Amino acid sequence: MAKRRRGKRGTGRKYFTQEHEDAIIQYNNSSDFLERSHLYETMIRPAFDEMVDKIVYTYRFNTLPNCDELRDDCKVWLTTILEKYNPDKGSKAFSYFSVITKNWFIAQVKKQQKKQRREVSLSNYISAEKIGNTPLYADDEYYEREETKEFLALLNKEMDSWNADSMRPNEKKVYEAIRLIFENADKLEIFNKKAIYLYLREITGLNTKQIVAQLNKMRARYRVFKEGYDNGEV
């Protein structure tokens, strides 16, 4: 039997384009059964199929038992949550559904871990840049960058709502310093956590203990935001 060959690297082919984004929005706005069926079969389902398959192989979820069955279950599940997508919240459909898909498979990994009664690090399945020694395909890198960019944009929007005027002086200093670092991230040489603390100390004039105390308050808000983002609620 001939082996299934993957597409060439570096083609940059985008299977989830603005046209697919528009089809999902049109699907959700339509009450016509025939129109919705046509949009789903011709545009949405093919994009979902390829998205799920790519996520499975990119993050090595194919090591899960009965992976083919899980992929089919995930594709069906995506259909049931189509109407939850709201473009007004600032996230692109691709980012929204890809994050939800990855988290769905991570949940399956955790179920498998519990069933086997042993802990296995998710790092065996997930790597930000490489899978083993194999670099991500060019088109995968494109979507990773786009997803990161959208996540940071939504996080910035979230931080806008934190109302700095109501913060105490030290908290406000750290908050404004973080915003400044965010705004100039592409200009700064930040290699590790220590470098970030150094920047924060220089900007705020506070010591590390004072900075950590204020960051802990912001981490609590961030965790709520991140949980909502992972669940597709942001």
Residue, then its C-alpha position, 0 to 999 in steps of 0.5 A: m500500500a502506498k504511503r500517504r505523502r504530506g504536502k511540500r513544505g514551504t508552500g504557504r497554502k492557507y486552507f482557512t482563509q478570509e473566505h472561510e471566516d466569512a462563510i462561518i459568519q454567514y452561516n451563523n447569521s442565516s436562518d435558511f436551512l439550505e443556505r446553511s447546509h451549502l455553506y457547511e458542506t462546501m466551505i466550513r466542513p473542509a476547513f474544519d477537517e484539515m484544521v483538526d488533522k493538522i493540529v493532531y499531527t502537529y502536536r502529536f495527538n496521533t499518539l493517542p489510542n483510537c485517534d481516528e475516532l477522536r478526530d471524527d468526534c472532534k469534527v462533529w463537536l466543532t459543528t455543535i459549537l459553530e454558533k458560539y463564535n462571535p467575531d465582535k469579540g475580536s478573535k478570528a474564527f481560525s484562532y477561535f476554533s483552533v484553540i478550542t480544538k487543541n484544548w479538546f485534545i489536551a482534555q483527551v490526553k488528560k483522560q488517557q493519563k487518568k485511565q493509565r493512572r500515571e502522569v505523562s508530561l504534555s510536552n511529549y505532545i506539544s512543542a511551540e516550535k518543533i515536534g521532536n527534531t522536525p520543524l513545523y511546516a511553513d503554513d503551520e508557522y504562519y498560523e502559529r504567528e497569527e494566533t499569537k498575534e491575536f492572543l496578544a491583541l485580545l490580552n491588550k484589550e483585556m488589560d485596557s479594562w483593568n481601570a488603572d485609575s482605581m489602582r494603588p500607586n505601586e500597582k499602577k506603576v507595575y501595570e503601566a510598566i507592563r503596558l510599556i513593555f508590551e508596546n515595545a516588545d519588538k524593540l526590546e531584547i528580552f531573553n528570560k524572566k530576569a530580563i523582564y524583572l530588570y526592565l520593570r525595576e528600571i521603569t517603576g523604581l520598585n524593588t523585586k519584592q514590590i514588583v512581585a506583589q503587584l504581579n501576583k494581583m495581575r496574574a489572578r486577572y490573567r488566569v481568568f482571561k486565559e481560561g476564558y480564551d482557552n474555552g472560547e469565551v473571549 
